[in-house]
Amino acid sequence: MDPAALHRMIELRRSSGPAPKPLVGCTHSGGRQPDGSLRYEMTCDRAKGARSSYHMVRAGTPGDMHSHTETYGFDPNTGAPKTTVRDVHIVRLGPCPPDLKPGQIRTSDGAIMNAPSPEQLMERLSRRREDATR
């Protein structure tokens, strides 16, 4: 991701007013660490009113970010409890290759996807906030 795009997203978030109240059934914490890295942790519990139960930790820097998510649910075929784990490691490798346009990403299998712009991400966040207050 282009560092300028990430910076625009952070600035848009700062200018969008006070932070939203925590989601029902969820706890979250995090921010800038003493070493300058970022750490964010969120846990949601369906039994406490959250839409789903999961635990997510993101840590690192904009150029080297790790994300670990565990989602707790049920197998749609059997109804048995099921935990899904996703680990993601995003590393900035340098300028975008000439075959990628701004906002596109190449997945590990070589597929090219169009990522939402920082403005689109902020619009989604605003819609979620509005839905949560209804």
C-alpha positions, 0 to 999 in steps of 0.5 A: 500500500502506498504510504501516502494513501495510508497517511490520507486514511489516518488523516481522514479518520482523525478529521471524522470527529470523536472515536465511535463508542465500542461496539456492543459486546466488544472490547478494544485497545491499542495505539502507538507503542513506545518503540513507534510501532502500532498495536491494536487488539479487539475481542467481541463476544456474541454472548454479550451482544456482539454480531460475532465472536472473535479475537483480533490482534494487529501489530507492527509498522505501516511497512511491516504489519502482522494480523492474527484473527480467530473467529469462533462460530459453527460449521454450517453443515454440521452445526459443530463449534468451529474456530477459523484462524487467519494470520496475515503478514503485510510487508512493503516491498518498495514502489508498485510494479509498473503493471499495477495501478494505484489502489491495486494489490497483487495477492500471493497467487498473482491475482490483481485486486482493486483495493478500496480507497481511503475515502471508500474505507472511511465511508464504510466506517461512517455507515457502520457507525450510523447503523450501530446507533440505530 
